[in-house]
Amino acid sequence: MRGKEVKTIVDIVAFFRRLPVTSRLLFSEVVRVLRHVFVVPATNATSERSFSALRRLKISLRTPMKQQRLTQLMMLLVHRDDTDIMDLVGVANEFVRANESRLSIIGQFVQCLE
């Protein structure tokens, strides 16, 4: 491709078809390495924020909790943007309707107008 102008994907495919098999195998390994490089985050800020959130959560609760509950609370905290837009009244009503005794004790939740 040296000295030629690449204009289409067909030009690139033709170039790689002309390469010897060993060069094509080497190129596939380069592609594999590049895929790994592209998924590595540029910074570790997200993981740092997650550990900070975990520390705050454990301090604020100050109670022993099982791993499953801690994981679920962390998921809510980390995905706060998604959970902030949820319909909480709908979630609460779904929780209450799952059990007849809850429904008789708690009743239905009503959307409050702000």
N, C-alpha and C positions, 0 to 999 in steps of 0.2 A: 504494500500500500504506500510505500515511500514514493513520493513524487506524484501520487495520484490523489485526486480530491475525492473524499468519501461523500456521496450525496444521498445514498439510500441504505436501508438495512440489507438489501440484496448485495451491495458492495462488501459489507462487513461479513456476511455469510460466505460469500465467494472467497474472501481472504482466508477465513478460517478453514474452509474446505481444502484450500491449497497447502495448508500447513502439514508437515509430517505428523504422524500419529503421536509420537512422543511429545511434540510441542503442544498438541491439542490436549493431551493428558495433563501436562504441566499447567496449561491454562485453566483447566477445570479445577486444579488444586488452588490456583491463585483466586479463582472465583469463590471457592469455599472459604478461604482465609478472609477475603473481603466481606463476605456475608457476616462472618463473626465480628469483624471490626466494626461494621455498620450497626450492629445491635448493641454494642457497648456504649453505655451512656457517656456523654461528654463530661459530666460531673457526677458526683455522688450525693448531690444535694437532696434528692428525693429520699434516698435511704437514710440520710442524716435526719431529715424531717420525720421520717417514720419512727426512728429510735427516740427522738425527742418527744414525739406524741405518745409513744409507749411509756416513757418515763413519767410524763404528766398524768397519764391515765392511771398508772399504778399508784402514784402519789395521791391523786384525788380520791381514789376509791379506798385506799388503805385497808383493804380486806383481801383475804386470800380468795382467789377465784380459780376456777378450772380453766384449762388451756382453751377449750372450745369457746367459752364466753369471752375470754380475752381476745381471741382471734376475731370473733364476730364484732366486738366493740372496735377493734383496730380497723376492720374493714369499713365500718361506718365512718370512722374518723378520717381514714385515708381517702375515701370516696365521698367526702363531704359535699362536693359540688353536685353530685348526682342525688344524694339523699336530701339535700336542702329543697329540691324541687318536687319531692314526693308528696302525694296527698295523704297526710297523716291521719285524717279522719277516716279515709277509706281503709287504710291499713289497720287502724284500731277496730273498725267495724268488722273487718274480715277476721281479725283475731277473736273478737267476741263471738261471732257467728260459728266459729269452729267448735264450740262447746256449749251445750244447752245450759249448763249451770252458770257459765259466765254470762250468757245472754240474760238469764233471769236475775242475776245479781247486779250486773253492771248496766245492762240495757244498751240501746243504740246510741252512738255518738252523733251529734248534730253539728253541721258546719256553722261556725260562728262568723258573722259578718263583722269585718273590722272597720 
